[in-house]
Amino acid sequence: MRNTLVLNAGYEPLTTVSLQRAVVLLLQDKAVVEQAHPLRVVRGTGVELPVPQVIRLTRYVRVPFRQRAAWSRRGVLVRDQHRCAYCGRRATTVDHLVPRSRGGSDSWLNTVAACAEDNQRKADRTPEQAGMALLRTPFEPTPEASLVLALGLRQADVGELAGWLPRPA
């Protein structure tokens, strides 16, 4: 199941949270449901809520400006759509273009999604040394794009999401 998108009081996307955290925010009256799953509900003792897909905080939260998206293994796999950068098959691991043992870092531009076979075949070498070509160049997503990636949305879904978001007055 996808995470729940959290919007600030001014309808700006903030983050994603688990279903459990979203329900807690709703029960504490810290958020309201903006969009819910049409068929699913969460039931508790004396409480029945639609499963929230998007919630909006009731009070504005000031968030410091983020210039960069935080790197994560999951983020790299999602960025590369779980496709191996070397062969295009399903990727389950993250490969460092410049291996960490040679001074490479955990960064968006130094990591790609890879299948286990290609990751082992490349081993402790650069792609050039291993004779392996990249199918696509790694890139650093913007903080906004990383939020969309975290939701598991495709580009077409983003347009749909923007279409239903209410505009502030």
Summary of the structure (lengths in Angstrom):
residues: 169
radius of gyration: 19.6
end to end distance: 32.4
largest distance: 63.4
contacts: 431
relative contact order: 0.16
helix: 31%
strand: 26%
